[in-house]
């Protein structure tokens, strides 16, 4: 799409990026929160980490993607 319209702003959300060895990996909210370290903030010291009660990773990713898209529009 960018080749046909260089002014196009494209926002893409992927769990492990668009390039690199893990680009085709899939992830759930639990995997993303564990890899991001958020699960260590929930629970009691000395016990295994817990997941947050409500899925959060996708919500945060969407909010950050929206901010990035708005910044790109503002810059242009």
ZADODREN-158749 format. One record per residue (C-alpha): x, y, z; residue in one letter. Coordinates in steps of 0.02 Angstrom, whole numbers, padded with zeros to 5 digits, always signed. Each point is the difference from the previous one (the first is absolute). Example, Ala and Ser with C-alpha at 12.3 -4.5 7.8 and 13.67 -1.06 7.14 Angstrom:
REM residues 2
+00615-00225+00390A;+00069+00172-00033S;
***
This chain:
REM residues 76
+00000+00000+00000X;+00140+00120+00042X;+00074-00022-00174X;-00163+00061-00078X;-00027+00141+00126X;+00158+00060+00090X;-00102+00118+00110X;-00097-00145+00075X;+00022-00027+00188X;-00014-00183+00047X;-00015-00062+00178X;+00030-00184+00035X;-00006-00090+00167X;+00095-00164+00012X;+00057-00092+00156X;+00182-00018-00052X;+00025+00129-00138X;-00003-00010-00189X;+00180-00055-00023X;+00116-00116+00091X;+00001-00184+00046X;-00159+00007+00106X;-00108+00102-00119X;-00114-00148-00038X;-00026-00049+00181X;-00174+00018+00073X;-00037+00057+00177X;-00142+00009+00125X;-00028+00138+00126X;+00079-00108+00135X;+00159-00027-00101X;+00016+00186-00039X;-00028+00052+00180X;+00126-00130+00063X;+00132+00053-00126X;-00031+00183+00041X;+00020-00033+00187X;-00174+00054+00054X;-00040-00168+00078X;+00138+00025+00128X;-00096+00149+00069X;-00151-00107+00047X;+00000-00127+00140X;+00098-00021+00160X;+00189+00004+00027X;+00080-00172-00007X;-00144-00074-00100X;-00017-00026-00188X;-00059+00151-00100X;-00184+00016-00044X;-00089+00067-00151X;-00104+00158+00010X;-00187-00029+00016X;-00045+00086-00163X;+00098-00014-00164X;+00108+00155-00012X;+00138-00027-00129X;-00113+00023-00152X;-00081+00154+00077X;+00168+00082+00034X;+00066-00047-00173X;-00153+00079-00081X;+00016+00159+00101X;+00185+00018-00040X;-00033-00036-00184X;-00133+00136-00003X;+00120+00125+00079X;+00136-00045-00124X;-00119+00019-00146X;-00060+00170+00063X;+00181+00057+00021X;+00039-00052-00178X;-00151+00096-00064X;+00049+00153+00102X;+00179-00006-00063X;-00057-00011-00180X;
***
